[in-house]
Every structure is written in C-alpha cells, then in structure tokens.
Amino acid sequence: MAAAASPLNSFISSRNCHLKVSLNQKWQPTQDCVWGCGRSSGRFGRMKVLCLGQERASVKCNVLGEVENDSSGEGAFEEKNEQFVRWFREAWPYFRAHRGGTFVVVISAEIVDGPYLEPLLKDISLLHGLGIRFVLVPGTHVQIDKILADGGIEPKYVGAYRITDAASLEAAKNAAGGIRITIEAMLSPGPSICSIRRHGGNSRWHDVGVSVASGNFLAAKRRGVVDGIDYGATGEVKRVDVSRICERLDAGSIVLLSNLGSSSSGQVLNCNTYEVATACALALGADKLICVIDGPIQDENGRLIRFLTLQDADTLIRKRAKQSEIAANYVKAVGEEDLASKAVGEEDLAYFGRGDSNGALTFPQNGKGFSEMYNATFQNGVGFGNGNGLWSGEQGFAIGGQERLSRLNGYLSELAAAAFVCRSARSADVEDQKTEGGVQRVHLLDGTTGGVLLLELFQRDGMGTMVASDVYEGTRMARVTDLSGIRQIIEPLEEAGTLIRRTDEEMLKTLESFIVVEREGHIIACAALFPYFKEKCGEVAAIAVSSECRGQGQGDKLLDYIEKKAASMGLEMLFLLTTRTADWFVRRGFSACSIESIPEEKRKKINLARNSMYYIKKLPRDMSGITVARAFT
C-alpha cells in the first residue's frame, strides 16, 4: 500500500480475512496475527498492526468489514483481559448446570434455508464440546416447497399437515437428505487451531469436529383419511426409539433426527417436524426443548417477551384460539376447559397482557401451583403409545401448514407447541418420592440473532423467550393455616440453635412476611423477607427445608423468589444474620459485612450474645422477565 496525502481506502489481508481500512499512513499486519472472522452481527475481532510513525495500534473490525483505529495501548489489552476473565468466571455456573444435559433443538426450515445455520451449528459444536448432549430436528418444509415449485407443483396443506402425494414424498426425501449432508458437513470442522499452537501439538486437533449419528429412530403410521381428505404419505409419530438414540448420545455423538419416519410395512412417511421434536423431547425426558425460529416472540407493543409461565402461555393461546387453527388444536389436545379461568376467576384475566419493563406478561398470583390445576398424563407412555396419533396417544404436537408459513400469528404456533410440551409432565416414583418428569423448560430463540444460543444459555436473563412449568411451582405467601406446617419445619432448627426461637404470637405478627413452598397440601419449605424501605434493603430470615426434601433445590428456589420479590418492592440489598450456614449463602453471592451495614432499626433487636455473622448481597438488575407478587398480601 502506498502512502497518500488524504485518507485512502485500502485493504489488509491476513489469513483470508479482508478488512477495509481508511488510512493516512502505511500499515502492515504483524507476522503472527491471529484473526477470527465472525459471521454474526455485533461480534468484533481485533488485529494488531504496525504503522510508520506510530509504535503500535490496532484495528477493530465488525462483520461488515468496517474498521476503526484503536490506539489506546496496553490499557485496552488489560481491560480486555479483565473482561475475558470476568466473563469466564461468570459462565462457570452455567458450564456445570448444562454439562450432561440433553437438549432437543428444532431448527425451523427458515433458519435451515438461510445464512444463519452455519454459525448456529458452530455454537452447537462448541456446546457439545462442553458436555451438552444434542438431538437436532431440522425443518424441511421450505426446501420441500422449493423443490415442488421448481417442478411446477403447488404444495397442498390442510391445517398443520401437508398432503404428501408421490411428488411431495420424493421432494421430502431429497430435502431431508440434502439437509442431513449439509449439517454433517458443517459440524465436521473442528475449532480453529491457530490460537492454541503455543500450548503444544496434539493429534486431537486434526480429528473430525463432531460425530453425527442419524438413523431409523422414528416409527410412524399413516395419517390416513381424515374428514374425507386423504393425506397420502403423511405420517404421525408412533414411536421414538429412545434406547438407540441414548446409545448414540452416550457414545459422544450429536443425533440428527429426520422428520421422515418408517411405517411397520417399511414405507417412508413424511411427518410434521414439530410433532417429531416434541414427541422426541418428551420421550427422552429432555432437559430442554429449544426452538430456533426466524424472529422474536413479542407482545402487542413489539417488546420481547422473555418469560411465560405455563399458565400465561395457556391463557394467551386460549384467548387467540378463534384466530388460529393451531391454537384451537392446542385447546382440543389439552382439554376444552379454560384452566386459567378456573384457577383465578374471570375478573383476574384482565391482568393478563400487562407487560412490565423486564419483558414479562404478569399474571396474578393466587398461591396455587399450576400442576394442581392440570396434570397431563400419557395413556401408554410417552412416544410408545398405540399409534393413534395426537388426540388419543398424545405423541407430540404438530404445527405447520399455511398458517405456519404466513408468520402473521406472532409465532403462536410455536408457543402452543411449547405449552403442550411443558404441560405434558409425567409422574414417576423415584426413591419413594413423587417427582415430575417431562420437559420443564422450552426456549424460543430468534435464530437471526448472532450467538443467540450462547446468549440464552450463558446469561442469567437470556436472549429469547422461555416457557417453564416449574419456576416457583407451589411457592406462595404464607397464610394463617400454614402456621403449624412452618412450625414443624423450623422447630428442629431452633432446637439445634441454627434459627432463633419465635413464639406463636411472634410468628403470627410476622406471618405476612413468610413465604412457603407447598407440595400435595404439605408445607415443605419456608423463608421470610423483612423489608426496610428507608434503607432500601431487606432481611432474609428463617430459610428452612423439611428434612425429607433437602437436596432438591428448594432452598435455592426460595432464595431466588425472595430476591425477585425484593427487587419488585424497590429494594436494592439483602442482608442476613447466621451462625452456622455462612458457606451456603456465600456460594449464592453473599459476602461478609460489619454490623454497621445492618439497618439501625434491626441492630437494636440483635442478640449480640449469639455472636452472629453478618452477610450482605447487592441485588443485580433483573431482566429475566420472571415476576412474583409485587406486594405482600
């Protein structure tokens, strides 16, 4: 590059990445520069360069090739290092939480057909390396319709299902095969090895990136003739081969599950992608079902809905059932009765749809767990029914057809599938305790957002919409009738000196500050939050879990509930006094403090003879969209 008197658009090329730079002087990349060229918007890379007339500068480049000079020197590198270390440490809990989990990911056909598939698969490969087990279910309808259009054939849908004639079946085979080969190829490269050479050679660097396993894991039956319409080779899920899928997952492979199933007579049947994905997630008892779609889930004001309780999602779908055939199918699948109205009364439904600044649809709390109102059960076991389809065997939830293609329903179809999966929990006896199975979390993610999978899984507030069946399930404010149950839990701890003794009179006076977790009519955990509004802080007290329920995360659920409740009340800090449980609270973000950090009103009541330790925690800003009752009742 020659020097110029005025800015000159020039190009620097290093490792096949071209950067458009506006320069006044000669620039040259450093010899050992490592450059990673990202594909998603908003991601930045950094390249060191040397310049005549300057000692050192750097070029910051976004994915559009726009570059700016950064001459902040060593201070910028120190800040970058600090940010990297801080992020890595913040991600530690998520590494542990997700490792070994099974995630079923349905990738919409729009994402499969667009430029967003490859970066998504790179992130899936990264997460697979961290120990997450993946089953991928790619959509095919866009590709099938394109193949049919090239042959001058118009696709035919009735409701959520395609009418699969001979030409459509051939197109479905070609689409599924092409998508499988493409995904296998995109998952084959391993991570870049340029930046890790300094750590020495290793033959594993040259291994194929990820092993991908596919096969005849899906048994299907013909949909047949419904209301006089012959659906041809369209199939419904009959059985998901869980054992063979788990064998592949245990062997370290990512499983690729096609929507093409095999009938008992050896015929190929074209099944609905979402019916396959939901049936698979339920059959596996997956930790998460993740739906990667081509847009965000928004409320009527165009704001991202970050969280929906199962009750919220159910009500939203029912409100729009007359506008949507898929929503009407959902109501038919789970029952005609409006369970939300039954739970809270018609007068409370007016509250639904009121959003808050955190992206949540608020719903009045009445102290009743949603599982008490409805508990879906499967007649013949999930994924192993008698093959009678959705309405009798409840194998999965199908969405699609022209309604799915129109995108005019605000992804209501995907919400219906998410709610159906969350509702379809099954009960099992584990170590003489009744526990809920099924899929507890469904995430709806905008796949056009760069790195959305990482942003959703490794940030507290996430980046998409989560539908959950078990957040704070059974957690509510205490009532007078709960006093005896609370007493049974805290008395052993009072005897041991872990908690201070409270008389029945003292308990009744402060009962409105207590929170309980109820299961099958019994109080299994309790805690209290005493607010000090002047100092904008609150005291956490009397956290206790019944002995038979310890080790199940009930204490964490209570503490998280308290934190969100405190934040909704405008409190900024939490503090506590403890003699024997300091380690538990330290691991959950509390740090030691002096008695001077405690509100004066509380200090006057402290029994100094107990020699309690004092701990405090600053409440972070909460953007998760998960809400609790905003005021004590």
N, C-alpha and C positions, 0 to 999 in steps of 0.2 A: 504494500500500500504506500502510495506516495503522500508526502505531507502536503497540506493545502492551506491557503490563507483563510479560507472560510470553511464552515462545517461541511464535511463530505460524508455522504452515505457510503459506508464500506461494509465489507463482510469479513468476519473472523470465522474460520472453520477449525473445529477441533473435535476429533472423534465423531465425525458425521453429523455434528450439530452446528447449524449456521446461524449466526447472530448478527442482526442488522444493527450497526453501531454508527452513531454520528460523532465524528472525531475531529479534533483540531490538530492532533499530532500523530506521530507514528505509534502504533500499538502492536504488540506481539504476544500471543498466548505463552504462558510458561510451559516448559517442556513436559512436565509430569502432571499436567492439569487433568483432573477427572471431572467429567460433566455428565450429569444425568438429565436427559430431556424429557420432562413430564408431558402427559397428554391432557391432564385435567386443568380446567380453568382455575386460576387463582394459585397455582403452585409455582414456586420460584426456585431457580437454581442459582449457583454462584460460580464464577470463573475468575481465577486470579490472572492478571495480565501485568506486563511491564510496559512502561511508557517512557519515551525520551523526554527528559525534562522533569519527570516525577519519579520518586523511588518506587512506589507501589500503589496500585489502585485495584479496584475490582469492578466487574460488570455484573449487574443483576438483570436477569432475563426472565420474562414470563413466557408462557407457552405461545404467545402470539409473535414472539421474536422481538418484542420491544425491550430496549436496553437502557439502563441509566447508570451513570457513573457513581460509584460509592467510594469515596476516598477517606472514610472515617478511620482507617488504620486498624491498629491492634485492638482498640476498644471495641470495635464492631465484632471482631472474632471472639473476644472474651464474652460479649453479650450473647453471641450465637451459641457458644459452648454452654453457657449457663442455661439458656432456653432449652437446649437439647437435653441436658441432664435433668432439668426440672420436668420436662415432658416425659422422659423415660421413667422417672420415679413415679409420676402421677399415673402412668399407664400400668404400673406394676399390679395393682389390684385386679385390673381387667384381664391381664395375662393369666392370672391364677383362676379368675372366675370362669373364663371361657375355655381354658385348656381342658380337653377331653369331652367337651360338649358336642352334641350332634345338631347341626343346623341344616334344615331343608331350605334351599333357596330356589324360588321360582323366578325365572328371568323372563320378563314379558317379551313377546315377539318383537315389539317395537325397539327394545334395547338390543335384542339379538341382531336385528337387521340394521342397526345404526353404528356410529363410530364409538359408542360407549362400552361395547362388550369387552374389548381387549383390556383397557385399564381396570375394569371391574374384575376380570379374571386374574389379572396380576395381583390385585389385592386379595382375592380368594386364595391364590397360591401362597402369598405371604402369610395369611392367617392359618392356612393348612400347615405351614412350617412351624407355627406356634402351638400346634397340637389340637386345632379345631377340626372336627370331622364334618365333611360336607357331602350332601346329596344335592345335585343340581338338576333342576327340571326346567329345561328351556322351552319357551313358547314357539309355536311354529305357524300360527295362522297367517301372519303377514307373508311369510315365504310361500306358503301353500297358495294363497290368493294371487301372488305374483306369477307363480308357475301356471296357474289356471288362466290368468289374464294373457300371458304370452301365447297360450293356445286358443285364445278367443272364447274361453269358457267363463261364465259368470258363477261365482260361488253362491251356494244356497245355504241359508241358516233358518232354523226355526228355534226361537228362544236362544238358549245358551249353546245349542248343539248345531254342528254342521251336518248337512245331509251329504254323506260320503258315498258318492257313486264311484264307478270304476276309475274315471279320470281323476277325481278328487283323492282317491286312495293312492293312486300312483304318484300324484303330486305330494301327498303326505309322506310317502316313503322317501322320495327324493329330498324333500325338505329336511326330514329327520336325519337322514344320512349325511347330508351336507353340513348340517349344524353340528352333528357329532364330530365329524372330521375337523371342522373349524375349531371347536372348543378344545379338542385333544391337542391340536397343533399350537393353540395359544397358551395352553398350560404346559407345553413341553419345555420351553426355555427356562433355565434356572435363573436366579438373580444375577445381576451384574457382578463380575468378579474383579473388576479393575480396582475398586477401592479397598479390597481386602488382601491384596498381594503382600502387603507389608507384614501380614500375620503368618506368612509361610505358605508353602504349597500343600495342596490336599486334593486327592483324586476325586473326592466327592463333588468338587466344584464342577466337574465335567459330566456329572450324572444328568439324566433327563430330569427336568424340573419336577413334575408331579406325575405319579402313576394314575391313570384314569381308567376306571372299570365300568363297563356297560354290559348289558345282557338282557335275557328274557325274565326280568324281575316282576313283570306286571301281567297278571292274568285278568282277562276281560270277557265280557259277554256282550252280545249284540243288544243294542237299544231296541231294535225291532220296529214294530209298527205301533205308534202312539197317536191316539186320536185320528186314526186313518192315514197318518203320514209314515211312510217307510223311510227310515233313516239310513238304510243301506248298510255300509260297513262301519258305521259309527258305533263305538263301544262304550260301555260303562265299566268302571273299575269293579272287579270281582274279588281280587286278592293281591296283596303286595307281599312278595317273598322276603320277609324280614330277615330270616336267618342268613340267606345268601348275601343280602345287602350288608348285614353286620359283619360277615366274614371279610368282605372287601374293605370295609371301613377299618376293621381291626388289623388288616394287613397294610394299612397306611395309604390306601387309595382314595381318591375322590370318586364318588359314584355318580355316573351320569345316567339319569332315569328318563327314558324316552316316553312320549305320550302314546306310542304305539304299543298296544297290548296284544297278547296271543289268546285266542279262544281255545276251548277244550278240544275243538276239532282241528286245531292247527292253522286257523285263519288269522290274518293280520287285521286288527281293528283300530280305528282312529279314535282315541279317547280325548276328552277335554283336559287340557293342561292343568287347570286349577283343580279339577276333580282328582287328577293323579297326584298333584302336590299335596293337597290337603289330606287325602287318604294315606299317603306315604308318611306325612308328618305325624298323623295320629297313630298309625300302625307302629312306627318306630318309637313313639313316645318322645319325639324330638324336643330338645330344649328350646328351640326357636323355629318358627316358620318366618322366613324373610321373603317378602315380595318386592322385587326390584321392578319398578314401573317407570313410565316416562314423564312423570310430573309429580308435584307435591299434593298432599291431602290438605285442602284449605277449607276454612269456614266461609260463611256467606260474605264476610268482609275481605276475603282474599288473604287472610293470615294463615300461616301454617298451624295445623292442629298437631301439637306434639304428643298428646296423650289422650286416650279414650279408655275409660273403664268399660268393661263388658256391658254394664248397664247403659252407659251413654251410647255406645255403638248400637246396641239393640234398639234403643229409643229412636235414634236418628234414622236407622233403616226402616223402622215401622212407620215413622212419620212420612217417609217418601215411598212407601210400598205401592201406593196408587200411581206413582210416577215412573216406577221401574219394575220391569218384569222380574229381574234378578232379585230385587228386594222382596217382591211378592213371593218368589220361590223360597227365600230365606224364612219368611213368616210361615210358609207352609211346612218347611222342613223342621222347624223347631217348635211349632205349635201356634195355633191361631190366637191364643190368649195373649193380650198385651201385658207382659210380665212387669214392665216398668210402671204401668199404671197401677197394677195390683200392689206393687211394692210401696209406692209413695203417694198414690192418690192423684186424681186428675188435676187438682189445683196446683200440685207441685210441678207439673210438666211445663208450666210457663217458665220455670227457671232454666229449662234445658235450652241450650243455644246461646246462653250468655257467656261469652268468652272473657278470659282475663288476659292480662298483659303477657303471661307466660305461655300462651298458646294452648290453654286447656278449655274444654267445654265443661262448665261447672254443673254439678248435679247435687241436689240437697241430700244431706246425709241423714238417715233415719236409724242408724245403728244396726241395720240388718244386713248381714253378708249376702251377696248376690247368690251364692251357692245354696243358701237356704230357700231362695225363691224358685230356683230351677237347677236341676242336675240332670243333664242329658246322659242317657245310658245307651249302650250299644247292644242290640239284641243277640248278636252272635260273635262278638269280639271285633275289635277294630280291624278292618282290612281282611277279615277272614269270615265274612258273612255268607249267607246263602246265595249271594249273587243277584239279588232282586233290585239292585240299584239304589239310588239315593233315598227314596222315600221309605222303604222298608228295611233295607240293610244299612243305610246311613254310611256309605263307604267314603264319601267325600262331598265336596260342594263345587258344582260346575258353574263357571261363568264364561261368557263369550258371546258369540253371535254379533248381530248388527249393533246391539246396544253397547257391547264392549268396544266395538270399533269406533263408535261415534264420539266417545270421550266427553259427551255432554252431561253425564251424570256425576261428574266430580269424583270419579273412581269409587262410586258407591258399590259397584260390583265387588271390588277388592275388599272393601270394608265388610261386606256381607260374608265373604269367604273367611275373613279374619275372625269375625264374631262367631261364625259357625264352628271354627276350629277351637276357639277358646271355650266355647260352651260345651264342647264335646269331651269333657273330662270324664275319666272313668275311675272308679274306686278300686282299690286293691288293699289287701291286708299285708302289711309289712311289719314284721316284728310285733305282731299283735296290736298294731295301731292302724287306724283307717287313714289313708293318705290319698290325696287327689292326684290323678295322673293326667294324661293328655298334654296338650301344648299350652303352656301358661303365658307365653309371650309371642305375639305376632308383630313384626315390624314392616311397615310400608314405606319404602325408600324411593326417592327420586333418583333414578339411575343416571340422569343427565348432569347431576352434581358430582364434580370430581372428588374421588375418595370418599363417597358417601358411606360406604360400608365401614371404613375405619372411623369416620366421624361419629357414626351411630354407636359403634361397639366400644369405643375407647374414650368417650366423653360422657360425663355424668348426665348431661341434658340431651345428648343425642342430636341427630340431624333430620330425623324423619318423624313418622307417626307410629306410636306404639299402642297396640290394643292388648290389654292384660286382664286376666281373670282373677289374679291372686294378690294384687297390690293392696295391702292393708285389709285383706279379707277377714272379716269378723272383728275388726278394730273399731271401737266407738267410745264415746264419752260414757263415764260410769253413771249408773242410776242407783237409787237407794236400795233396790232389791239386789244389787251386786255386792253389798257390804260383806255379807257372810263369805262369799266366794273370794273376795280380796283378802279377808282375814285369814282364810285357810292358806293362802299363798305366802303372805308376809310374816305370819307368826313364827314359822321356823327360823326365818332370817332375823327376826327380833330376838329370839331366844339365843341365837348364835352371836348376837352383838353386831351383825352386819348392818341392820337398819335400826333406827331409833324407835322406841316404843311409842305408839299412838293409842289413846283411849278411843272407845267408840264415839264419844262426844267429839273428840278432835277429828276423827275420820269423817263424821257427818258434816262438820263445818267446812271441811276442805274437799268433800266428795266431788264437787263440781269441777275440781282441777284434776281429777283422776281419769285415766284412760285405761280401758281394758281390752283384752282380746278374748273373744268368746268362740268356743267350738262346741257344737252339738249341745248348746244350753249350759255349758260349764265355763267358768272363767279360768283361763289357763295362763294369763299373764296380766300384769298391771304396771302402771307407772304414773307419775304426777308431774305436771308442769305448773309452777307457781310464777306468774308474771310480775315483774317490777317495771311498770311502764315508764316511770320517771327516768330510770337509768337505761331503758330500752334493752333490758336483759331478763332472763327467766331462769328459775332454778329447776333442775331436773332432780327428781327425788323418787324413792321407793320403786325403782325398777326391779321387778321380781317375776320369775317364771316358775310355774309349777314343776316339781322335780321330774315328773314323767314326760314333760315336753321340752326339757332342756336339750340343747344341741341341735335344735330345729330352726334357729334363726329368729325366734320370737322376740328376743331382746333387741336385736338389730331392727326388726320391723317397728317395734315400739319407739326406739330412739329416732329412727328416720321419720316416723309420724310426728313425734314431738318437734323435731327440727322444722318440718314443713308447717306445722301449726304455729310455732313461734314466729316464723317468718311471715305468715299470713296476718299475725297480730302486730306486725311492725317492730318486733324485737330483733336486735342485731347480735346479741351474745347469749350464750348459755353458760351457766356455772353449776357446780355441784360440790358436795362435801362427801368424802368417802374415807373409810378406814381400811377396807380390805379388797376393793375392786378397782384400784387405780389402773392396773395394767389393761383391763378390759376397755376402759374409757380412753386411755392413751392411744390404743390401737385404732380407735374411732375418731381421732382428731383432736382430743382434748389435751391441753398442756397445763403443767403445774403453774399456780399463781399464788400470790400472797393474800392474806385476809383483807388487805386494803382494796383488792379488786372486787370484793363482795359488796353489794349494796349495804348501806349503813343500817337500814331497817332490818335486814337479815342478820347482820353482825350482832345486833343487840340480843338476838334469840339463840345464838350459837352456844352450845355447851362446850366450853374450852377444855373441860376435863376429858372429853372423848379424844382429843388430840387429832382431830380430823385433818385430812389433806384437802387442799382446795384446787379445783381444776376449772378451766375456762375454755370455751371454744367460740371463735367468731363464725357466725353463720354466713356461708357464701351465698351469692345471689343465685336464686333458683330459677332456671329457665326450662325445667323438665316438663312443665305443664301438669304435673301431678298435684292435685289440690286436696285439702282436707277442710273440714268445717272451719269457717273463719272466726267464729266467736264461741265462747263457752256457752253451753245450754243448761 
